[in-house]
Each structure stands twice: as structure tokens, then as C-alpha cells.
Amino acid sequence: MLKAPCEELVRYVLPALRGALVTYMYVEKRMKQVDIAKLMGVSQSAVSRYVNMERGLYRKLVEEVPGIKGLLEEAVTRLERGEEVSLCDLCSRMREEGLLDKAIQVVEELKRSRSGRENAQL
């Protein structure tokens, strides 16, 4: 099957980054969900889903890929200053810093382990 290079990234890595960014603001910065929603340009309900692990389920990649947390911290600082931050910017930085391939590898491993657990439950 023909896939675009960003397909895995868009489906798994970017939601994980978004979830990690929301979680970082909620847990580390102790921000309110409503304030996070305003900064991120999403609904408070979406923020709640990220916080409760209903979205962005592959955020373990943040723990397993050194350097991503620093990018998230920088993104939060920029958002708090009212600057525009796009996921494309984060992706480009990850690519520049050699983190993108590792992130995709971690997501693939997580997908395989998750699929194995689901098959074992059947």
C-alpha cells in the first residue's frame, strides 16, 4: 500500500505530542483545563480527553525519546507569551534534531505491543 511519509506521524506521533503538551501544562505547570484549551485552540473537552488518556495514547514516546520534553517546554513558553506554535514547527524541529525517526520507531513498538495485548485478550 502506498503511504505518505507523514501518515504515521499525523496519526500517532502528533496526537502524542499534543497529548504530552497538554499533560505537561496540566501536571507540571498546574494550569486549568480551560486555560490550556484557550492556549491550544481546542475545546476544554478535548483537553479533558488528553488528560484522562482518551486521546494521544502514544505519549510514552516523550519519556523514551530524549529531547522531546525540552521541545514541549519551549512550546509551552512560547504559547504563554502569545506566540504561534504549530505542530509542523515541532515536527520540523524533531527532524532537525534527529528525534523524528526515533519517535516513529517508539510508536511502532508501542503499536505492536498494544496489538499483541489485544490479540491475547481474544
N, C-alpha and C positions, 0 to 999 in steps of 0.2 A: 504494500500500500504506500502511496506517495503522501508524505507528511511534510508540512512546512517546518523549517528549523525551529521556529518559536512555539510550535504546538504544545510540546511538553512543558515548556516554560510558562506559557499562558495558562495551561490547565492546572499545573501543580505548583510550580515554583513561585509565581507571582501571588497567587492566593496565600501561600505560606508566608511570603514576605509581608503581605498586607496584614495577615493574622498576627504575625510576630510584632509588627509595628504597633498594632492596636494593643496587644497584650503588654508590650513594653510601656506604652503610655499609661495603661490602666494599672499595672502592677508596680513598675519601677517609679514612674512619675506621679502615681496616685491621682491621675486625672479622672474626672467624671465622664461617664459614657457620652453624655450629651455634648460635652466639650470636645471629646475625641471625634464624635460624629461631625461636628462643625469643621474642625481642622481637616478631616479626611474627605469631607464632601460626601458622606454616606449617611444613612439613617441611623438613629440610635439602635433600632432593632438589628441592623447589620453588625454594629459594634457588639451588641449583646451576644450575637451568634458566634463572633470571633472569640470573645472572652470565654464563652461556655463550650468552646471546641466543637461547634457545629459547622464551622467554616474554617478554611485554612488549616486542614488537618496535618499537613506535612511540615509543620513549623519546626520539627525536630532538626531540620537542616540548619537552623540558626545555631543550634548547640554544636552541631557536628562540622560546620564549615567555619573555621576561624576567620574573622574579618567581617562577617556579615553583621554581627551585632554592632560593630563600630559604624557601619553604613546606616543602620537603623537609628542609632543615637544621633548621628549627624542629620538624618532626615527629620527627626522629631525637633531638633533645634531649629532647623530651617522652617518647619511648619509653624512653630511657636513664634517665630519672627515675622510670620505672614508671607513667607516666600512660597513660591510654587514648587512642589516636589512631585515628579511623576514616576510611576513605576518603570517607565522606559529609561529614565535617568538612572534609577537604581540598577536596572539590568545592565546598562552600559558600563556603569562603574564596576559591577561584578565581573563583567567580561574583561575590562581593562586590568583589574587586579587579579585575574586568574581564578576567580571564585565561581564563575558560572558553571563550568564543566563539573566541578566538584559538587555543586548544588544539585545539578541534574542527576549525577551519579547517586547521591544520597536519596533523592526522591525515587529513583528506580529501585533501589534496595528496599525502601520503605513500602513501595507498591508491591514488590514481590513478597515481602514478609506478611503484609496485610492480606494479600490474595491467598497465601498459604494457610493463614489462620481461618479465613472464611471457608476455604475448601475443607479444612479439618473439622469444622463445625457441621458440615453437611453430612 
